[in-house]
């Protein structure tokens, strides 16, 4: 049973990480393709948002692993801080 849960979790984690990674790749490619006309600040801001979405996804996945390993009920977490999305100062 534990092996099946780990397999499902790994599949779900991979799926959750692919979307923000694909968005980040697209933003990087667009910035390179249109480097003569693109606004570097806007491009970097979007890339930073994508990185933060990835960070939040990883934090959530780590929290789920920690919760499952410790047997904690949902809504109680220790050691992993959840922050509001978005870059500071924007």
N, C-alpha and C positions, 0 to 999 in steps of 0.2 A: 504494500500500500504506500509506504514512504517513497519508494522509487517512482511509482506512478505520479504521486504529487509533485516530486521534484521535476519529473519530465514535463508535466503540464506547466509548472511554474516557469521552467526554462523557456518553453515555447512562448508563453505569454510575455515574458520579459523581453525576449528577442523581438517580438512584434511591437511592443511598446517603445523600444529603443529605435527601431527602424524608421519610424515616421519623423521624429525630430532630426535624426541623422540625415535622412533624405532631404529635408528642408534646408539644413545647414549646407549640404553639398550644393544644392541648387543656388542658394544665395552666394556661395563662394564662386561658382561657375559664372553666374550672371555678373558679378562684380569684375571678374577677369575679362569676360567677353566685352563688356561695356566700360572698360576702364577709362576710356577717353571722355565719356559723358556721365558716368555714374558719380553720385555724391558719396565720397568715401565715408563720411560721418554716418549717413543714413545706412549704408551697407554694413558698416561695423556695428551699428546699433541693432539692426535686424539679426546679425550673426550672434551678438551677445544674448539676445532674447532666445534664440534657438539653443544656445549653450545652456542657458538657465532652465529651459524646458527639459533638456536632457538631465541636468543636475537634479531637478525635482523628481523626474521619473526614477532615477537611480536611488534617491533618498527614499522614495515610496517603496521601491522594490526591496531595498535593504531593511526597511521597517517591517515589511511583510515577512521577510526571512527571519528577522529577530523575533517578531511576535510568534511565528509558528514554532521556532526553536524553544522559546521560553514558555509557551502555552498561555501567554497573556491574552485576555479578551480584547476584541476590537475597541479602539478608542483610547487605549492606554499604551503609551510608548515611552521608552526611556532611551536616552543617548543619541537619538536622531532628531534633530531640530527641523521642523517644517517651516519654511519661510514663504512669504507672499511672492508670487512671480513678478518678474520685471526687474530690470537693472536699477540699481540705486541712483537716485537723482534724475530719473527720467519720468 
